[in-house]
Amino acid sequence: MDDSTHCFEHIFSSFVDGVVLVTPSGTIDKANPAMEEMFRSSIESLTDKPLTEFFPEQSEINTKVRETLSRGTSFHDVRGLGFRKASRSSFPVSVTVSPYMNNGVPAQGAVLHVRDMSLFKELEESSRRTDELSHLGVLSLGMAHEIKNPLVAISGSAQLLRKRLPDQHHKFLDVVIKESERINRMMERMLDFARPAPLELKLLNIHQILEEILLLEKRNASADIRFVQNYDPSLPQVEGDEDQLKQVFLNLIRNALEAMAEGGTLELRTRIHSNYTVKTDKHPNSRQAILVEIRDSGSGLEAEDLENIFTPFHTTKSKGSGLGLPLSLKIVENHKGKMKVQSKTGEGTRVQVFLPVEQG
């Protein structure tokens, strides 16, 4: 192997994105280690396989590759889904297709540059949620001024009338007072977005927080609910606001219990999570994070409800306000953390909360 070939091999192997050389017949001739990692397959299992095995039912990608092979045309940023055969799962990709030129003769094959867009999609979704919460904060301030003052007057007048009117009218005034108090509570929750309490940081044992919540929730839960706790005993302490994090996990655990009206299993898991790290200006180096996972075996969520789960006022509960999860998300993000929800109808729900060990 001469120096130029060795240099090419080194560059080919160094790409952080996937690079694939496709033969004129549409099979994979060569793939770099990034493709191996992206598709969870060894290079040997990629080589000589039809490209369509890794992009099944992706007509746009496969059509563009065929056109490149036949006409030498290049295509940039073709979006689609890659397929991992081992786990039978898909993930979003962006593919650039170029003709492979050899001694000036076009269409000796095609070169694919494949980028995993999973992280980009997560960041895009996180940004959208942050914008929604920010807009809600501005809206809350205006609504508080316009609603809370007249609401106090309505509630006060109803209580005064209740003292002066005969008993037969009390039940109607009780409804007015009760509903006024409910609206006032909702307004207070909305104001939490507009004027979040500053974080009172201290070192916390997440297991202790979870156990304090479970101590009460187990007493109130149905006898048909089974609790499972799988904690990592080596989990480090995290720097956080105890009251606010208790609010997050109490809300998530209660949601899980409410999703299992017919009984089921509530599982709490904790572990150190090496694949999620946080960087800030004060801490340019990646910091360790912990993962708290809450799983229920309930009815799960419809795709539309899952997509809007962090949208303020969107709720699947008859008596829900639709503010519990958005507020929990904001608290987690204020801790420089992240929250993910996975759910399918009939298969339960899994909520993951990532928290950096050290704030910055």
C-alpha positions as semicolon CSV with decimal commas, in nm:
position;residue;x (nm);y (nm);z (nm)
1;M;0,000;0,000;0,000
2;D;0,160;0,332;-0,109
3;D;0,154;0,652;0,100
4;S;-0,137;0,812;-0,091
5;T;-0,354;0,504;-0,046
6;H;-0,267;0,486;0,323
7;C;-0,355;0,855;0,361
8;F;-0,690;0,798;0,187
9;E;-0,770;0,505;0,417
10;H;-0,686;0,714;0,722
11;I;-0,909;1,002;0,609
12;F;-1,189;0,760;0,517
13;S;-1,180;0,605;0,864
14;S;-1,162;0,940;1,043
15;F;-1,496;1,083;0,929
16;V;-1,743;1,122;1,217
17;D;-2,029;1,080;0,968
18;G;-2,094;0,768;0,766
19;V;-1,928;0,728;0,425
20;V;-2,028;0,450;0,188
21;L;-1,902;0,352;-0,156
22;V;-2,180;0,187;-0,361
23;T;-2,111;-0,026;-0,667
24;P;-2,296;0,025;-0,998
25;S;-2,515;-0,273;-0,907
26;G;-2,629;-0,102;-0,584
27;T;-2,433;-0,304;-0,327
28;I;-2,204;-0,162;-0,060
29;D;-1,840;-0,192;-0,165
30;K;-1,684;-0,012;0,130
31;A;-1,803;0,154;0,454
32;N;-1,620;0,349;0,722
33;P;-1,630;0,281;1,101
34;A;-1,886;0,560;1,152
35;M;-2,134;0,363;0,939
36;E;-2,062;0,057;1,153
37;E;-2,147;0,252;1,468
38;M;-2,449;0,429;1,318
39;F;-2,617;0,112;1,191
40;R;-2,500;-0,109;1,480
41;S;-2,352;-0,352;1,227
42;S;-1,998;-0,468;1,163
43;I;-1,823;-0,352;0,848
44;E;-1,818;-0,715;0,732
45;S;-2,197;-0,736;0,763
46;L;-2,235;-0,413;0,563
47;T;-2,003;-0,507;0,278
48;D;-2,155;-0,666;-0,034
49;K;-2,509;-0,611;0,096
50;P;-2,769;-0,420;-0,109
51;L;-2,791;-0,059;0,002
52;T;-3,170;-0,094;0,013
53;E;-3,136;-0,324;0,317
54;F;-3,027;-0,023;0,521
55;F;-3,272;0,224;0,365
56;P;-3,582;0,006;0,307
57;E;-3,893;0,176;0,172
58;Q;-3,698;0,500;0,131
59;S;-3,790;0,568;-0,230
60;E;-3,633;0,914;-0,243
61;I;-3,291;0,801;-0,122
62;N;-3,286;0,488;-0,340
63;T;-3,411;0,679;-0,645
64;K;-3,140;0,944;-0,604
65;V;-2,871;0,674;-0,574
66;R;-2,993;0,502;-0,891
67;E;-2,993;0,835;-1,076
68;T;-2,639;0,907;-0,958
69;L;-2,526;0,565;-1,079
70;S;-2,692;0,604;-1,420
71;R;-2,639;0,975;-1,492
72;G;-2,365;1,092;-1,257
73;T;-2,592;1,347;-1,086
74;S;-2,521;1,472;-0,733
75;F;-2,783;1,529;-0,464
76;H;-2,745;1,714;-0,135
77;D;-2,930;1,671;0,197
78;V;-3,176;1,398;0,100
79;R;-3,383;1,326;0,412
80;G;-3,505;0,982;0,509
81;L;-3,473;0,697;0,760
82;G;-3,192;0,454;0,819
83;F;-3,277;0,104;0,940
84;R;-3,089;-0,096;1,206
85;K;-3,155;-0,462;1,131
86;A;-3,039;-0,594;1,468
87;S;-3,285;-0,386;1,671
88;R;-3,536;-0,342;1,386
89;S;-3,545;0,030;1,461
90;S;-3,518;0,337;1,239
91;F;-3,356;0,678;1,283
92;P;-3,356;1,003;1,080
93;V;-3,071;1,061;0,836
94;S;-2,951;1,321;0,590
95;V;-2,776;1,175;0,283
96;T;-2,557;1,344;0,023
97;V;-2,506;1,136;-0,293
98;S;-2,217;1,197;-0,534
99;P;-2,082;1,001;-0,831
100;Y;-1,758;0,809;-0,775
101;M;-1,514;0,916;-1,047
102;N;-1,227;0,688;-1,148
103;N;-0,975;0,801;-1,410
104;G;-1,226;1,055;-1,541
105;V;-1,493;0,794;-1,616
106;P;-1,821;0,888;-1,441
107;A;-2,061;0,662;-1,260
108;Q;-1,812;0,399;-1,148
109;G;-2,021;0,396;-0,837
110;A;-2,173;0,637;-0,588
111;V;-2,037;0,786;-0,270
112;L;-2,287;0,846;0,012
113;H;-2,224;1,081;0,303
114;V;-2,472;0,975;0,574
115;R;-2,543;1,192;0,880
116;D;-2,745;1,072;1,180
117;M;-3,001;1,347;1,249
118;S;-3,134;1,207;1,579
119;L;-2,956;1,463;1,797
120;F;-3,053;1,746;1,562
121;K;-3,419;1,642;1,587
122;E;-3,398;1,634;1,967
123;L;-3,238;1,980;1,982
124;E;-3,497;2,115;1,739
125;E;-3,780;1,976;1,951
126;S;-3,620;2,107;2,271
127;S;-3,591;2,454;2,116
128;R;-3,957;2,446;2,011
129;R;-4,067;2,353;2,363
130;T;-3,852;2,627;2,516
131;D;-4,009;2,884;2,283
132;E;-4,358;2,767;2,381
133;L;-4,279;2,800;2,751
134;S;-4,127;3,145;2,696
135;H;-4,439;3,264;2,511
136;L;-4,658;3,124;2,787
137;G;-4,462;3,326;3,043
138;V;-4,535;3,652;2,860
139;L;-4,901;3,554;2,822
140;S;-4,926;3,464;3,191
141;L;-4,819;3,808;3,308
142;G;-5,086;3,976;3,099
143;M;-5,358;3,732;3,199
144;A;-5,269;3,762;3,568
145;H;-5,328;4,136;3,562
146;E;-5,655;4,106;3,369
147;I;-5,802;3,805;3,552
148;K;-5,677;3,785;3,910
149;N;-5,811;4,122;4,029
150;P;-6,170;4,069;3,907
151;L;-6,149;3,709;4,029
152;V;-6,079;3,828;4,385
153;A;-6,380;4,060;4,362
154;I;-6,606;3,779;4,237
155;S;-6,495;3,537;4,511
156;G;-6,523;3,803;4,784
157;S;-6,870;3,908;4,671
158;A;-6,987;3,546;4,661
159;Q;-6,863;3,484;5,015
160;L;-7,035;3,801;5,139
161;L;-7,362;3,704;4,971
162;R;-7,342;3,356;5,123
163;K;-7,346;3,509;5,470
164;R;-7,652;3,723;5,395
165;L;-7,870;3,496;5,181
166;P;-8,088;3,208;5,304
167;D;-7,944;2,856;5,316
168;Q;-8,121;2,742;4,998
169;H;-7,896;2,974;4,794
170;H;-7,570;2,856;4,949
171;K;-7,513;2,565;4,712
172;F;-7,508;2,797;4,412
173;L;-7,267;3,038;4,577
174;D;-7,048;2,748;4,688
175;V;-7,005;2,659;4,320
176;V;-6,901;3,018;4,240
177;I;-6,649;3,022;4,526
178;K;-6,510;2,677;4,441
179;E;-6,466;2,759;4,071
180;S;-6,307;3,094;4,154
181;E;-6,053;2,917;4,373
182;R;-5,983;2,666;4,095
183;I;-5,918;2,942;3,841
184;N;-5,696;3,120;4,091
185;R;-5,488;2,803;4,141
186;M;-5,448;2,769;3,766
187;M;-5,337;3,131;3,740
188;E;-5,075;3,072;4,010
189;R;-4,940;2,773;3,818
190;M;-4,924;2,982;3,502
191;L;-4,732;3,251;3,687
192;D;-4,468;2,992;3,776
193;F;-4,360;3,013;3,412
194;A;-4,338;3,392;3,417
195;R;-4,160;3,429;3,751
196;P;-3,973;3,103;3,821
197;A;-3,831;3,079;4,170
198;P;-3,450;3,105;4,179
199;L;-3,272;2,776;4,230
200;E;-3,156;2,710;4,586
201;L;-2,876;2,471;4,500
202;K;-2,731;2,212;4,731
203;L;-2,599;1,858;4,702
204;L;-2,886;1,610;4,688
205;N;-2,930;1,236;4,708
206;I;-3,186;1,160;4,435
207;H;-3,268;0,823;4,590
208;Q;-3,369;0,993;4,914
209;I;-3,599;1,231;4,722
210;L;-3,762;0,942;4,536
211;E;-3,809;0,738;4,854
212;E;-3,972;1,029;5,038
213;I;-4,222;1,064;4,753
214;L;-4,290;0,690;4,734
215;L;-4,344;0,667;5,109
216;L;-4,665;0,869;5,070
217;E;-4,770;0,755;4,723
218;K;-4,752;0,385;4,814
219;R;-5,003;0,440;5,093
220;N;-5,250;0,606;4,856
221;A;-5,196;0,372;4,561
222;S;-5,423;0,085;4,470
223;A;-5,333;-0,260;4,601
224;D;-5,307;-0,367;4,235
225;I;-5,003;-0,144;4,180
226;R;-4,662;-0,311;4,207
227;F;-4,362;-0,089;4,285
228;V;-4,013;-0,181;4,160
229;Q;-3,703;0,021;4,250
230;N;-3,378;-0,047;4,064
231;Y;-3,129;0,206;4,199
232;D;-2,761;0,235;4,117
233;P;-2,594;0,240;4,462
234;S;-2,289;0,420;4,319
235;L;-2,497;0,712;4,190
236;P;-2,328;1,042;4,281
237;Q;-2,509;1,331;4,443
238;V;-2,644;1,604;4,218
239;E;-2,650;1,977;4,271
240;G;-3,010;2,095;4,261
241;D;-3,308;2,262;4,425
242;E;-3,470;2,002;4,650
243;D;-3,823;2,146;4,652
244;Q;-3,836;2,198;4,276
245;L;-3,698;1,853;4,193
246;K;-3,946;1,696;4,436
247;Q;-4,221;1,875;4,246
248;V;-4,093;1,722;3,919
249;F;-4,071;1,363;4,041
250;L;-4,395;1,381;4,240
251;N;-4,576;1,494;3,925
252;L;-4,418;1,219;3,712
253;I;-4,490;0,944;3,965
254;R;-4,851;1,055;4,007
255;N;-4,897;1,065;3,630
256;A;-4,767;0,709;3,610
257;L;-5,001;0,590;3,884
258;E;-5,302;0,761;3,723
259;A;-5,218;0,586;3,394
260;M;-5,266;0,246;3,566
261;A;-5,627;0,264;3,680
262;E;-5,657;-0,114;3,634
263;G;-5,334;-0,184;3,819
264;G;-4,984;-0,252;3,689
265;T;-4,616;-0,200;3,760
266;L;-4,441;0,128;3,839
267;E;-4,064;0,097;3,799
268;L;-3,804;0,354;3,901
269;R;-3,450;0,317;3,771
270;T;-3,140;0,528;3,828
271;R;-2,797;0,508;3,672
272;I;-2,504;0,716;3,556
273;H;-2,562;0,808;3,194
274;S;-2,243;0,844;2,991
275;N;-2,417;0,929;2,662
276;Y;-2,565;1,256;2,788
277;T;-2,328;1,530;2,899
278;V;-2,365;1,904;2,944
279;K;-2,133;2,187;2,841
280;T;-2,155;2,556;2,935
281;D;-1,925;2,859;2,917
282;K;-1,824;2,804;3,280
283;H;-1,777;2,431;3,228
284;P;-1,645;2,375;2,872
285;N;-1,563;2,013;2,952
286;S;-1,841;1,757;2,946
287;R;-1,991;1,687;3,287
288;Q;-2,128;1,361;3,412
289;A;-2,505;1,321;3,424
290;I;-2,743;1,088;3,605
291;L;-3,057;0,934;3,463
292;V;-3,380;0,884;3,655
293;E;-3,626;0,669;3,462
294;I;-3,993;0,623;3,553
295;R;-4,182;0,346;3,371
296;D;-4,544;0,246;3,397
297;S;-4,734;-0,042;3,240
298;G;-5,042;0,171;3,176
299;S;-5,243;0,234;2,864
300;G;-4,977;0,450;2,698
301;L;-5,034;0,754;2,478
302;E;-5,167;0,811;2,130
303;A;-4,910;0,952;1,885
304;E;-5,082;1,292;1,877
305;D;-5,091;1,318;2,257
306;L;-4,723;1,219;2,279
307;E;-4,628;1,488;2,029
308;N;-4,806;1,755;2,234
309;I;-4,722;1,624;2,580
310;F;-4,520;1,935;2,673
311;T;-4,762;2,180;2,513
312;P;-4,921;2,399;2,785
313;F;-5,290;2,321;2,851
314;H;-5,281;2,001;2,643
315;T;-5,404;1,724;2,871
316;T;-5,549;1,373;2,844
317;K;-5,706;1,394;3,191
318;S;-6,064;1,503;3,247
319;K;-5,960;1,718;3,545
320;G;-5,605;1,800;3,438
321;S;-5,475;2,152;3,382
322;G;-5,217;2,059;3,117
323;L;-4,947;2,249;3,309
324;G;-4,781;1,975;3,516
325;L;-4,546;1,839;3,249
326;P;-4,456;2,178;3,092
327;L;-4,366;2,310;3,438
328;S;-4,166;1,995;3,515
329;L;-3,978;2,034;3,187
330;K;-3,895;2,395;3,267
331;I;-3,761;2,301;3,612
332;V;-3,543;2,028;3,462
333;E;-3,410;2,262;3,193
334;N;-3,337;2,526;3,460
335;H;-3,117;2,259;3,618
336;K;-2,933;2,228;3,281
337;G;-3,099;1,890;3,234
338;K;-3,320;1,722;2,978
339;M;-3,643;1,522;2,979
340;K;-3,758;1,260;2,727
341;V;-4,089;1,072;2,704
342;Q;-4,147;0,751;2,510
343;S;-4,490;0,591;2,491
344;K;-4,708;0,370;2,272
345;T;-5,074;0,285;2,303
346;G;-5,111;-0,030;2,510
347;E;-4,740;-0,046;2,596
348;G;-4,708;0,202;2,883
349;T;-4,492;0,512;2,916
350;R;-4,126;0,574;2,995
351;V;-4,008;0,914;3,120
352;Q;-3,634;0,986;3,139
353;V;-3,492;1,277;3,339
354;F;-3,125;1,361;3,283
355;L;-2,954;1,582;3,542
356;P;-2,591;1,697;3,542
357;V;-2,402;1,609;3,856
358;E;-2,262;1,962;3,879
359;Q;-2,443;2,286;3,786
360;G;-2,272;2,557;3,581
